[in-house]
Amino acid sequence: MSRRREPVPFDFLAEADRFRSNVAPPPGQRASAGQIAGRWLLGLTVVAGLVGALLIGMPALTLDHSSTGTQRSQASEGR
């Protein structure tokens, strides 16, 4: 008893599992020296921007102990 496959839309997709090609895709083009230098420059710019933002933002992240001390003394004096 031969079993017949049910026809499906886009039958070529169902047959693609059985198909194996021996043709390799062409190799990708190598990046030129200018493209490599541009990628490095872009990477360094991003890293420098992150480091600069961190350095500029550090003072805002530190606690200012002198201002909290004055607030405590004014509160303890009953003002």
All heavy atoms as a GROMACS GRO file, in nm:
protein
  588
    1MET      N    1   0.083  -0.116   0.000
    1MET     CA    2   0.000   0.000   0.000
    1MET      C    3   0.089   0.125   0.000
    1MET      O    4   0.161   0.149   0.095
    1MET     CB    5  -0.088  -0.003   0.124
    1MET     CG    6  -0.213   0.072   0.106
    1MET     SD    7  -0.329   0.011   0.225
    1MET     CE    8  -0.362   0.153   0.314
    2SER      N    9   0.085   0.198  -0.106
    2SER     CA   10   0.166   0.318  -0.120
    2SER      C   11   0.093   0.437  -0.056
    2SER      O   12  -0.024   0.460  -0.082
    2SER     CB   13   0.192   0.344  -0.268
    2SER     OG   14   0.245   0.472  -0.285
    3ARG      N   15   0.166   0.506   0.024
    3ARG     CA   16   0.108   0.622   0.091
    3ARG      C   17   0.138   0.747   0.011
    3ARG      O   18   0.254   0.777  -0.015
    3ARG     CB   19   0.170   0.636   0.229
    3ARG     CG   20   0.066   0.643   0.333
    3ARG     CD   21   0.132   0.648   0.466
    3ARG     NE   22   0.054   0.738   0.546
    3ARG     CZ   23   0.075   0.766   0.669
    3ARG    NH1   24   0.175   0.711   0.730
    3ARG    NH2   25  -0.002   0.846   0.734
    4ARG      N   26   0.039   0.818  -0.025
    4ARG     CA   27   0.058   0.940  -0.103
    4ARG      C   28   0.057   1.059  -0.008
    4ARG      O   29  -0.030   1.068   0.079
    4ARG     CB   30  -0.054   0.953  -0.205
    4ARG     CG   31  -0.031   1.066  -0.300
    4ARG     CD   32  -0.131   1.059  -0.414
    4ARG     NE   33  -0.119   1.182  -0.487
    4ARG     CZ   34  -0.218   1.268  -0.503
    4ARG    NH1   35  -0.335   1.243  -0.455
    4ARG    NH2   36  -0.198   1.379  -0.570
    5ARG      N   37   0.154   1.146  -0.025
    5ARG     CA   38   0.161   1.265   0.060
    5ARG      C   39   0.050   1.362   0.023
    5ARG      O   40   0.016   1.376  -0.094
    5ARG     CB   41   0.296   1.334   0.043
    5ARG     CG   42   0.407   1.252   0.104
    5ARG     CD   43   0.539   1.316   0.085
    5ARG     NE   44   0.539   1.449   0.146
    5ARG     CZ   45   0.645   1.529   0.149
    5ARG    NH1   46   0.757   1.490   0.095
    5ARG    NH2   47   0.638   1.647   0.204
    6GLU      N   48  -0.001   1.423   0.122
    6GLU     CA   49  -0.108   1.520   0.100
    6GLU      C   50  -0.047   1.645   0.038
    6GLU      O   51   0.057   1.694   0.083
    6GLU     CB   52  -0.171   1.555   0.235
    6GLU     CG   53  -0.290   1.646   0.223
    6GLU     CD   54  -0.353   1.670   0.360
    6GLU    OE1   55  -0.348   1.580   0.444
    6GLU    OE2   56  -0.406   1.780   0.378
    7PRO      N   57  -0.108   1.698  -0.068
    7PRO     CA   58  -0.051   1.819  -0.129
    7PRO      C   59  -0.064   1.939  -0.034
    7PRO      O   60  -0.165   1.957   0.033
    7PRO     CB   61  -0.135   1.840  -0.254
    7PRO     CG   62  -0.260   1.764  -0.231
    7PRO     CD   63  -0.228   1.652  -0.136
    8VAL      N   64   0.041   2.014  -0.026
    8VAL     CA   65   0.042   2.132   0.061
    8VAL      C   66   0.074   2.253  -0.024
    8VAL      O   67   0.140   2.242  -0.127
    8VAL     CB   68   0.148   2.119   0.173
    8VAL    CG1   69   0.109   2.011   0.270
    8VAL    CG2   70   0.284   2.095   0.118
    9PRO      N   71   0.027   2.370   0.018
    9PRO     CA   72   0.069   2.491  -0.055
    9PRO      C   73   0.219   2.510  -0.038
    9PRO      O   74   0.276   2.472   0.063
    9PRO     CB   75  -0.008   2.603   0.016
    9PRO     CG   76  -0.105   2.539   0.106
    9PRO     CD   77  -0.065   2.397   0.124
   10PHE      N   78   0.279   2.564  -0.134
   10PHE     CA   79   0.424   2.587  -0.136
   10PHE      C   80   0.497   2.454  -0.116
   10PHE      O   81   0.576   2.436  -0.024
   10PHE     CB   82   0.465   2.688  -0.028
   10PHE     CG   83   0.392   2.817  -0.036
   10PHE    CD1   84   0.296   2.851   0.057
   10PHE    CD2   85   0.417   2.906  -0.139
   10PHE    CE1   86   0.227   2.970   0.049
   10PHE    CE2   87   0.349   3.026  -0.148
   10PHE     CZ   88   0.253   3.057  -0.054
   11ASP      N   89   0.468   2.361  -0.202
   11ASP     CA   90   0.527   2.228  -0.194
   11ASP      C   91   0.679   2.232  -0.203
   11ASP      O   92   0.748   2.146  -0.149
   11ASP     CB   93   0.469   2.139  -0.304
   11ASP     CG   94   0.496   1.993  -0.278
   11ASP    OD1   95   0.503   1.954  -0.160
   11ASP    OD2   96   0.511   1.918  -0.377
   12PHE      N   97   0.732   2.333  -0.268
   12PHE     CA   98   0.878   2.342  -0.279
   12PHE      C   99   0.944   2.360  -0.143
   12PHE      O  100   1.057   2.320  -0.122
   12PHE     CB  101   0.919   2.455  -0.375
   12PHE     CG  102   0.876   2.591  -0.330
   12PHE    CD1  103   0.959   2.670  -0.254
   12PHE    CD2  104   0.751   2.641  -0.367
   12PHE    CE1  105   0.920   2.797  -0.214
   12PHE    CE2  106   0.712   2.768  -0.328
   12PHE     CZ  107   0.795   2.845  -0.251
   13LEU      N  108   0.872   2.419  -0.047
   13LEU     CA  109   0.928   2.432   0.087
   13LEU      C  110   0.936   2.297   0.157
   13LEU      O  111   1.030   2.269   0.229
   13LEU     CB  112   0.845   2.530   0.172
   13LEU     CG  113   0.851   2.675   0.130
   13LEU    CD1  114   0.759   2.759   0.217
   13LEU    CD2  115   0.993   2.727   0.140
   14ALA      N  116   0.836   2.213   0.135
   14ALA     CA  117   0.838   2.080   0.194
   14ALA      C  118   0.948   1.995   0.132
   14ALA      O  119   1.009   1.911   0.200
   14ALA     CB  120   0.702   2.013   0.174
   15GLU      N  121   0.978   2.015   0.006
   15GLU     CA  122   1.084   1.939  -0.059
   15GLU      C  123   1.222   1.994  -0.027
   15GLU      O  124   1.322   1.928  -0.050
   15GLU     CB  125   1.063   1.940  -0.210
   15GLU     CG  126   0.941   1.862  -0.254
   15GLU     CD  127   0.922   1.868  -0.404
   15GLU    OE1  128   1.012   1.919  -0.472
   15GLU    OE2  129   0.818   1.823  -0.451
   16ALA      N  130   1.231   2.112   0.028
   16ALA     CA  131   1.361   2.173   0.056
   16ALA      C  132   1.438   2.095   0.162
   16ALA      O  133   1.560   2.100   0.165
   16ALA     CB  134   1.343   2.317   0.100
   17ASP      N  135   1.368   2.022   0.248
   17ASP     CA  136   1.437   1.944   0.349
   17ASP      C  137   1.518   1.831   0.287
   17ASP      O  138   1.622   1.792   0.342
   17ASP     CB  139   1.335   1.884   0.447
   17ASP     CG  140   1.268   1.991   0.531
   17ASP    OD1  141   1.329   2.097   0.549
   17ASP    OD2  142   1.154   1.967   0.577
   18ARG      N  143   1.472   1.780   0.176
   18ARG     CA  144   1.542   1.669   0.111
   18ARG      C  145   1.655   1.718   0.021
   18ARG      O  146   1.742   1.640  -0.016
   18ARG     CB  147   1.445   1.587   0.030
   18ARG     CG  148   1.343   1.517   0.117
   18ARG     CD  149   1.251   1.436   0.031
   18ARG     NE  150   1.167   1.528  -0.046
   18ARG     CZ  151   1.089   1.492  -0.147
   18ARG    NH1  152   1.083   1.368  -0.183
   18ARG    NH2  153   1.015   1.582  -0.209
   19PHE      N  154   1.656   1.843  -0.015
   19PHE     CA  155   1.752   1.895  -0.111
   19PHE      C  156   1.877   1.945  -0.040
   19PHE      O  157   1.870   2.022   0.054
   19PHE     CB  158   1.689   2.008  -0.191
   19PHE     CG  159   1.784   2.071  -0.289
   19PHE    CD1  160   1.822   2.005  -0.404
   19PHE    CD2  161   1.836   2.196  -0.265
   19PHE    CE1  162   1.908   2.063  -0.494
   19PHE    CE2  163   1.923   2.255  -0.354
   19PHE     CZ  164   1.960   2.188  -0.469
   20ARG      N  165   1.990   1.898  -0.081
   20ARG     CA  166   2.117   1.947  -0.029
   20ARG      C  167   2.203   1.991  -0.147
   20ARG      O  168   2.222   1.916  -0.243
   20ARG     CB  169   2.191   1.838   0.049
   20ARG     CG  170   2.119   1.794   0.173
   20ARG     CD  171   2.134   1.901   0.282
   20ARG     NE  172   2.069   1.858   0.404
   20ARG     CZ  173   1.962   1.915   0.454
   20ARG    NH1  174   1.904   2.015   0.393
   20ARG    NH2  175   1.911   1.873   0.566
   21SER      N  176   2.256   2.109  -0.139
   21SER     CA  177   2.334   2.162  -0.249
   21SER      C  178   2.483   2.143  -0.220
   21SER      O  179   2.528   2.152  -0.107
   21SER     CB  180   2.305   2.311  -0.266
   21SER     OG  181   2.391   2.366  -0.363
   22ASN      N  182   2.559   2.117  -0.323
   22ASN     CA  183   2.704   2.107  -0.308
   22ASN      C  184   2.772   2.236  -0.356
   22ASN      O  185   2.893   2.240  -0.370
   22ASN     CB  186   2.758   1.986  -0.385
   22ASN     CG  187   2.730   1.997  -0.534
   22ASN    OD1  188   2.659   2.087  -0.578
   22ASN    ND2  189   2.785   1.905  -0.612
   23VAL      N  190   2.694   2.339  -0.379
   23VAL     CA  191   2.749   2.466  -0.424
   23VAL      C  192   2.767   2.557  -0.303
   23VAL      O  193   2.672   2.585  -0.230
   23VAL     CB  194   2.655   2.535  -0.527
   23VAL    CG1  195   2.710   2.668  -0.569
   23VAL    CG2  196   2.634   2.444  -0.645
   24ALA      N  197   2.889   2.601  -0.280
   24ALA     CA  198   2.918   2.688  -0.167
   24ALA      C  199   2.895   2.833  -0.208
   24ALA      O  200   2.921   2.872  -0.322
   24ALA     CB  201   3.062   2.670  -0.123
   25PRO      N  202   2.847   2.915  -0.116
   25PRO     CA  203   2.830   3.058  -0.148
   25PRO      C  204   2.967   3.124  -0.166
   25PRO      O  205   3.068   3.076  -0.112
   25PRO     CB  206   2.757   3.114  -0.026
   25PRO     CG  207   2.784   3.018   0.083
   25PRO     CD  208   2.805   2.884   0.020
   26PRO      N  209   2.971   3.231  -0.240
   26PRO     CA  210   3.100   3.298  -0.260
   26PRO      C  211   3.151   3.356  -0.129
   26PRO      O  212   3.072   3.395  -0.042
   26PRO     CB  213   3.069   3.409  -0.361
   26PRO     CG  214   2.922   3.430  -0.349
   26PRO     CD  215   2.863   3.300  -0.309
   27PRO      N  216   3.281   3.360  -0.112
   27PRO     CA  217   3.335   3.416   0.013
   27PRO      C  218   3.306   3.565   0.023
   27PRO      O  219   3.295   3.636  -0.078
   27PRO     CB  220   3.486   3.391   0.002
   27PRO     CG  221   3.512   3.376  -0.145
   27PRO     CD  222   3.386   3.319  -0.205
   28GLY      N  223   3.291   3.612   0.145
   28GLY     CA  224   3.263   3.754   0.166
   28GLY      C  225   3.384   3.840   0.134
   28GLY      O  226   3.498   3.794   0.135
   29GLN      N  227   3.357   3.964   0.101
   29GLN     CA  228   3.467   4.055   0.069
   29GLN      C  229   3.540   4.095   0.196
   29GLN      O  230   3.479   4.116   0.301
   29GLN     CB  231   3.413   4.180   0.000
   29GLN     CG  232   3.362   4.156  -0.139
   29GLN     CD  233   3.317   4.285  -0.205
   29GLN    OE1  234   3.292   4.384  -0.138
   29GLN    NE2  235   3.306   4.283  -0.336
   30ARG      N  236   3.668   4.108   0.184
   30ARG     CA  237   3.748   4.152   0.299
   30ARG      C  238   3.734   4.302   0.314
   30ARG      O  239   3.722   4.376   0.217
   30ARG     CB  240   3.894   4.117   0.277
   30ARG     CG  241   3.918   3.966   0.277
   30ARG     CD  242   4.065   3.938   0.267
   30ARG     NE  243   4.134   4.001   0.378
   30ARG     CZ  244   4.208   3.936   0.466
   30ARG    NH1  245   4.224   3.808   0.454
   30ARG    NH2  246   4.270   4.000   0.563
   31ALA      N  247   3.736   4.347   0.438
   31ALA     CA  248   3.725   4.490   0.465
   31ALA      C  249   3.856   4.559   0.427
   31ALA      O  250   3.964   4.505   0.448
   31ALA     CB  251   3.695   4.512   0.612
   32SER      N  252   3.843   4.678   0.374
   32SER     CA  253   3.962   4.753   0.336
   32SER      C  254   4.026   4.814   0.462
   32SER      O  255   3.966   4.815   0.570
   32SER     CB  256   3.926   4.864   0.238
   32SER     OG  257   3.847   4.962   0.301
   33ALA      N  258   4.145   4.865   0.447
   33ALA     CA  259   4.216   4.925   0.561
   33ALA      C  260   4.139   5.046   0.614
   33ALA      O  261   4.133   5.069   0.735
   33ALA     CB  262   4.357   4.967   0.518
   34GLY      N  263   4.077   5.122   0.525
   34GLY     CA  264   3.998   5.238   0.568
   34GLY      C  265   3.876   5.198   0.649
   34GLY      O  266   3.839   5.264   0.746
   35GLN      N  267   3.812   5.087   0.608
   35GLN     CA  268   3.695   5.040   0.682
   35GLN      C  269   3.734   4.990   0.821
   35GLN      O  270   3.664   5.015   0.919
   35GLN     CB  271   3.624   4.929   0.604
   35GLN     CG  272   3.553   4.978   0.481
   35GLN     CD  273   3.496   4.864   0.398
   35GLN    OE1  274   3.550   4.754   0.399
   35GLN    NE2  275   3.388   4.891   0.327
   36ILE      N  276   3.845   4.919   0.828
   36ILE     CA  277   3.893   4.869   0.958
   36ILE      C  278   3.928   4.987   1.049
   36ILE      O  279   3.893   4.989   1.167
   36ILE     CB  280   4.013   4.775   0.939
   36ILE    CG1  281   3.967   4.648   0.866
   36ILE    CG2  282   4.078   4.741   1.072
   36ILE    CD1  283   4.079   4.555   0.828
   37ALA      N  284   3.998   5.087   0.994
   37ALA     CA  285   4.034   5.204   1.073
   37ALA      C  286   3.908   5.279   1.119
   37ALA      O  287   3.901   5.327   1.233
   37ALA     CB  288   4.124   5.297   0.992
   38GLY      N  289   3.809   5.288   1.033
   38GLY     CA  290   3.684   5.354   1.070
   38GLY      C  291   3.611   5.282   1.182
   38GLY      O  292   3.556   5.345   1.272
   39ARG      N  293   3.612   5.150   1.177
   39ARG     CA  294   3.548   5.072   1.285
   39ARG      C  295   3.620   5.092   1.417
   39ARG      O  296   3.558   5.107   1.522
   39ARG     CB  297   3.547   4.925   1.247
   39ARG     CG  298   3.452   4.894   1.134
   39ARG     CD  299   3.463   4.750   1.092
   39ARG     NE  300   3.386   4.727   0.970
   39ARG     CZ  301   3.394   4.618   0.896
   39ARG    NH1  302   3.475   4.521   0.930
   39ARG    NH2  303   3.321   4.606   0.787
   40TRP      N  304   3.753   5.092   1.412
   40TRP     CA  305   3.831   5.116   1.535
   40TRP      C  306   3.804   5.256   1.590
   40TRP      O  307   3.787   5.275   1.710
   40TRP     CB  308   3.981   5.101   1.507
   40TRP     CG  309   4.028   4.960   1.526
   40TRP    CD1  310   4.045   4.866   1.431
   40TRP    CD2  311   4.062   4.898   1.650
   40TRP    NE1  312   4.087   4.749   1.488
   40TRP    CE2  313   4.099   4.766   1.621
   40TRP    CE3  314   4.065   4.943   1.782
   40TRP    CZ2  315   4.139   4.677   1.721
   40TRP    CZ3  316   4.105   4.854   1.880
   40TRP    CH2  317   4.140   4.723   1.850
   41LEU      N  318   3.799   5.354   1.501
   41LEU     CA  319   3.775   5.491   1.544
   41LEU      C  320   3.636   5.505   1.604
   41LEU      O  321   3.620   5.572   1.707
   41LEU     CB  322   3.792   5.586   1.424
   41LEU     CG  323   3.782   5.736   1.454
   41LEU    CD1  324   3.891   5.777   1.552
   41LEU    CD2  325   3.795   5.816   1.327
   42LEU      N  326   3.538   5.443   1.545
   42LEU     CA  327   3.403   5.447   1.600
   42LEU      C  328   3.398   5.380   1.737
   42LEU      O  329   3.338   5.432   1.831
   42LEU     CB  330   3.305   5.379   1.504
   42LEU     CG  331   3.160   5.374   1.551
   42LEU    CD1  332   3.103   5.515   1.560
   42LEU    CD2  333   3.077   5.290   1.456
   43GLY      N  334   3.463   5.266   1.751
   43GLY     CA  335   3.467   5.197   1.879
   43GLY      C  336   3.536   5.280   1.986
   43GLY      O  337   3.488   5.288   2.100
   44LEU      N  338   3.647   5.340   1.952
   44LEU     CA  339   3.719   5.424   2.048
   44LEU      C  340   3.637   5.547   2.087
   44LEU      O  341   3.639   5.590   2.203
   44LEU     CB  342   3.854   5.467   1.990
   44LEU     CG  343   3.961   5.359   1.984
   44LEU    CD1  344   4.085   5.411   1.914
   44LEU    CD2  345   3.995   5.309   2.123
   45THR      N  346   3.563   5.603   1.992
   45THR     CA  347   3.478   5.719   2.022
   45THR      C  348   3.368   5.682   2.120
   45THR      O  349   3.339   5.756   2.214
   45THR     CB  350   3.418   5.774   1.892
   45THR    OG1  351   3.524   5.807   1.801
   45THR    CG2  352   3.334   5.897   1.918
   46VAL      N  353   3.307   5.566   2.100
   46VAL     CA  354   3.200   5.521   2.191
   46VAL      C  355   3.256   5.497   2.330
   46VAL      O  356   3.198   5.540   2.430
   46VAL     CB  357   3.131   5.395   2.134
   46VAL    CG1  358   3.040   5.330   2.236
   46VAL    CG2  359   3.054   5.429   2.008
   47VAL      N  360   3.370   5.430   2.339
   47VAL     CA  361   3.431   5.401   2.470
   47VAL      C  362   3.472   5.531   2.538
   47VAL      O  363   3.449   5.550   2.658
   47VAL     CB  364   3.550   5.306   2.453
   47VAL    CG1  365   3.630   5.294   2.581
   47VAL    CG2  366   3.500   5.168   2.411
   48ALA      N  367   3.531   5.624   2.464
   48ALA     CA  368   3.572   5.751   2.522
   48ALA      C  369   3.450   5.830   2.570
   48ALA      O  370   3.456   5.896   2.675
   48ALA     CB  371   3.651   5.833   2.420
   49GLY      N  372   3.341   5.824   2.498
   49GLY     CA  373   3.219   5.892   2.541
   49GLY      C  374   3.164   5.834   2.670
   49GLY      O  375   3.121   5.907   2.759
   50LEU      N  376   3.166   5.703   2.682
   50LEU     CA  377   3.118   5.639   2.805
   50LEU      C  378   3.207   5.672   2.924
   50LEU      O  379   3.159   5.703   3.033
   50LEU     CB  380   3.109   5.488   2.785
   50LEU     CG  381   3.001   5.439   2.689
   50LEU    CD1  382   3.014   5.290   2.666
   50LEU    CD2  383   2.864   5.471   2.744
   51VAL      N  384   3.337   5.668   2.903
   51VAL     CA  385   3.431   5.702   3.011
   51VAL      C  386   3.417   5.848   3.050
   51VAL      O  387   3.416   5.883   3.168
   51VAL     CB  388   3.575   5.668   2.969
   51VAL    CG1  389   3.677   5.724   3.067
   51VAL    CG2  390   3.592   5.517   2.957
   52GLY      N  391   3.404   5.936   2.951
   52GLY     CA  392   3.386   6.078   2.981
   52GLY      C  393   3.258   6.105   3.056
   52GLY      O  394   3.255   6.184   3.151
   53ALA      N  395   3.150   6.039   3.018
   53ALA     CA  396   3.023   6.057   3.090
   53ALA      C  397   3.034   6.008   3.233
   53ALA      O  398   2.979   6.069   3.326
   53ALA     CB  399   2.911   5.983   3.017
   54LEU      N  400   3.107   5.900   3.253
   54LEU     CA  401   3.126   5.848   3.388
   54LEU      C  402   3.210   5.944   3.472
   54LEU      O  403   3.176   5.970   3.589
   54LEU     CB  404   3.194   5.711   3.382
   54LEU     CG  405   3.213   5.638   3.514
   54LEU    CD1  406   3.078   5.603   3.575
   54LEU    CD2  407   3.295   5.513   3.494
   55LEU      N  408   3.315   5.998   3.414
   55LEU     CA  409   3.399   6.092   3.488
   55LEU      C  410   3.325   6.221   3.521
   55LEU      O  411   3.340   6.277   3.630
   55LEU     CB  412   3.526   6.123   3.409
   55LEU     CG  413   3.627   6.009   3.398
   55LEU    CD1  414   3.743   6.049   3.309
   55LEU    CD2  415   3.676   5.968   3.535
   56ILE      N  416   3.245   6.270   3.428
   56ILE     CA  417   3.170   6.393   3.453
   56ILE      C  418   3.058   6.368   3.554
   56ILE      O  419   3.026   6.453   3.637
   56ILE     CB  420   3.114   6.448   3.320
   56ILE    CG1  421   3.229   6.500   3.234
   56ILE    CG2  422   3.012   6.558   3.344
   56ILE    CD1  423   3.189   6.542   3.096
   57GLY      N  424   2.998   6.249   3.551
   57GLY     CA  425   2.888   6.219   3.640
   57GLY      C  426   2.928   6.177   3.779
   57GLY      O  427   2.844   6.172   3.869
   58MET      N  428   3.055   6.145   3.802
   58MET     CA  429   3.099   6.097   3.934
   58MET      C  430   3.073   6.198   4.046
   58MET      O  431   3.029   6.157   4.153
   58MET     CB  432   3.247   6.058   3.931
   58MET     CG  433   3.272   5.926   3.863
   58MET     SD  434   3.191   5.787   3.943
   58MET     CE  435   3.294   5.766   4.085
   59PRO      N  436   3.098   6.327   4.029
   59PRO     CA  437   3.070   6.419   4.140
   59PRO      C  438   2.922   6.420   4.181
   59PRO      O  439   2.890   6.440   4.298
   59PRO     CB  440   3.111   6.556   4.084
   59PRO     CG  441   3.211   6.525   3.980
   59PRO     CD  442   3.168   6.395   3.920
   60ALA      N  443   2.833   6.397   4.088
   60ALA     CA  444   2.691   6.396   4.121
   60ALA      C  445   2.653   6.270   4.200
   60ALA      O  446   2.551   6.269   4.269
   60ALA     CB  447   2.607   6.403   3.995
   61LEU      N  448   2.734   6.166   4.190
   61LEU     CA  449   2.704   6.042   4.259
   61LEU      C  450   2.762   6.036   4.400
   61LEU      O  451   2.725   5.949   4.478
   61LEU     CB  452   2.756   5.923   4.178
   61LEU     CG  453   2.693   5.904   4.040
   61LEU    CD1  454   2.763   5.791   3.965
   61LEU    CD2  455   2.545   5.874   4.054
   62THR      N  456   2.853   6.124   4.432
   62THR     CA  457   2.914   6.122   4.565
   62THR      C  458   2.825   6.198   4.663
   62THR      O  459   2.755   6.293   4.628
   62THR     CB  460   3.053   6.188   4.563
   62THR    OG1  461   3.041   6.322   4.518
   62THR    CG2  462   3.148   6.111   4.472
   63LEU      N  463   2.830   6.154   4.789
   63LEU     CA  464   2.753   6.222   4.894
   63LEU      C  465   2.832   6.339   4.947
   63LEU      O  466   2.951   6.329   4.974
   63LEU     CB  467   2.723   6.124   5.008
   63LEU     CG  468   2.626   6.011   4.974
   63LEU    CD1  469   2.614   5.916   5.091
   63LEU    CD2  470   2.491   6.067   4.938
   64ASP      N  471   2.766   6.450   4.966
   64ASP     CA  472   2.830   6.569   5.020
   64ASP      C  473   2.805   6.569   5.171
   64ASP      O  474   2.697   6.604   5.217
   64ASP     CB  475   2.774   6.695   4.953
   64ASP     CG  476   2.854   6.818   4.989
   64ASP    OD1  477   2.964   6.803   5.046
   64ASP    OD2  478   2.806   6.928   4.959
   65HIS      N  479   2.906   6.529   5.249
   65HIS     CA  480   2.888   6.515   5.394
   65HIS      C  481   2.882   6.650   5.466
   65HIS      O  482   2.824   6.661   5.572
   65HIS     CB  483   3.001   6.431   5.453
   65HIS     CG  484   2.996   6.288   5.406
   65HIS    ND1  485   2.898   6.202   5.443
   65HIS    CD2  486   3.078   6.219   5.323
   65HIS    CE1  487   2.919   6.084   5.388
   65HIS    NE2  488   3.028   6.093   5.312
   66SER      N  489   2.939   6.754   5.405
   66SER     CA  490   2.937   6.884   5.473
   66SER      C  491   2.796   6.944   5.477
   66SER      O  492   2.757   7.004   5.575
   66SER     CB  493   3.033   6.981   5.401
   66SER     OG  494   2.989   7.002   5.268
   67SER      N  495   2.716   6.927   5.374
   67SER     CA  496   2.582   6.983   5.374
   67SER      C  497   2.490   6.905   5.467
   67SER      O  498   2.402   6.962   5.530
   67SER     CB  499   2.524   6.986   5.232
   67SER     OG  500   2.506   6.853   5.187
   68THR      N  501   2.509   6.773   5.480
   68THR     CA  502   2.425   6.697   5.570
   68THR      C  503   2.458   6.730   5.715
   68THR      O  504   2.371   6.728   5.801
   68THR     CB  505   2.439   6.546   5.546
   68THR    OG1  506   2.577   6.510   5.560
   68THR    CG2  507   2.389   6.508   5.409
   69GLY      N  508   2.584   6.764   5.741
   69GLY     CA  509   2.622   6.801   5.878
   69GLY      C  510   2.558   6.932   5.921
   69GLY      O  511   2.515   6.948   6.035
   70THR      N  512   2.548   7.029   5.830
   70THR     CA  513   2.484   7.157   5.865
   70THR      C  514   2.335   7.139   5.886
   70THR      O  515   2.278   7.204   5.971
   70THR     CB  516   2.504   7.260   5.752
   70THR    OG1  517   2.562   7.202   5.638
   70THR    CG2  518   2.588   7.376   5.795
   71GLN      N  519   2.273   7.053   5.810
   71GLN     CA  520   2.131   7.030   5.828
   71GLN      C  521   2.103   6.966   5.963
   71GLN      O  522   2.007   7.001   6.030
   71GLN     CB  523   2.076   6.941   5.716
   71GLN     CG  524   2.073   7.010   5.582
   71GLN     CD  525   2.031   6.916   5.471
   71GLN    OE1  526   2.015   6.797   5.494
   71GLN    NE2  527   2.016   6.969   5.351
   72ARG      N  528   2.191   6.879   6.005
   72ARG     CA  529   2.171   6.816   6.136
   72ARG      C  530   2.188   6.916   6.248
   72ARG      O  531   2.113   6.916   6.344
   72ARG     CB  532   2.271   6.703   6.153
   72ARG     CG  533   2.240   6.580   6.073
   72ARG     CD  534   2.336   6.469   6.105
   72ARG     NE  535   2.323   6.362   6.008
   72ARG     CZ  536   2.419   6.277   5.979
   72ARG    NH1  537   2.535   6.288   6.041
   72ARG    NH2  538   2.400   6.184   5.892
   73SER      N  539   2.289   7.004   6.234
   73SER     CA  540   2.310   7.100   6.343
   73SER      C  541   2.196   7.199   6.353
   73SER      O  542   2.158   7.239   6.463
   73SER     CB  543   2.443   7.174   6.322
   73SER     OG  544   2.437   7.250   6.203
   74GLN      N  545   2.139   7.240   6.240
   74GLN     CA  546   2.025   7.331   6.246
   74GLN      C  547   1.903   7.263   6.308
   74GLN      O  548   1.830   7.322   6.385
   74GLN     CB  549   1.990   7.382   6.107
   74GLN     CG  550   2.092   7.477   6.048
   74GLN     CD  551   2.060   7.515   5.904
   74GLN    OE1  552   1.965   7.463   5.846
   74GLN    NE2  553   2.139   7.605   5.849
   75ALA      N  554   1.885   7.136   6.278
   75ALA     CA  555   1.772   7.063   6.336
   75ALA      C  556   1.791   7.043   6.485
   75ALA      O  557   1.695   7.047   6.562
   75ALA     CB  558   1.755   6.931   6.266
   76SER      N  559   1.915   7.020   6.528
   76SER     CA  560   1.938   6.997   6.671
   76SER      C  561   1.927   7.128   6.751
   76SER      O  562   1.902   7.125   6.871
   76SER     CB  563   2.075   6.934   6.691
   76SER     OG  564   2.177   7.024   6.650
   77GLU      N  565   1.945   7.244   6.688
   77GLU     CA  566   1.932   7.370   6.757
   77GLU      C  567   1.787   7.411   6.773
   77GLU      O  568   1.757   7.507   6.843
   77GLU     CB  569   2.006   7.481   6.680
   77GLU     CG  570   2.157   7.465   6.682
   77GLU     CD  571   2.227   7.567   6.597
   77GLU    OE1  572   2.158   7.657   6.543
   77GLU    OE2  573   2.348   7.557   6.580
   78GLY      N  574   1.695   7.341   6.709
   78GLY     CA  575   1.553   7.369   6.725
   78GLY      C  576   1.503   7.478   6.634
   78GLY      O  577   1.404   7.542   6.662
   79ARG      N  578   1.566   7.505   6.526
   79ARG     CA  579   1.520   7.609   6.433
   79ARG      C  580   1.411   7.561   6.348
   79ARG      O  581   1.386   7.462   6.306
   79ARG     CB  582   1.635   7.658   6.347
   79ARG     CG  583   1.736   7.734   6.426
   79ARG     CD  584   1.842   7.788   6.333
   79ARG     NE  585   1.943   7.853   6.412
   79ARG     CZ  586   2.046   7.914   6.360
   79ARG    NH1  587   2.062   7.918   6.232
   79ARG    NH2  588   2.134   7.971   6.436
   0.00000   0.00000   0.00000
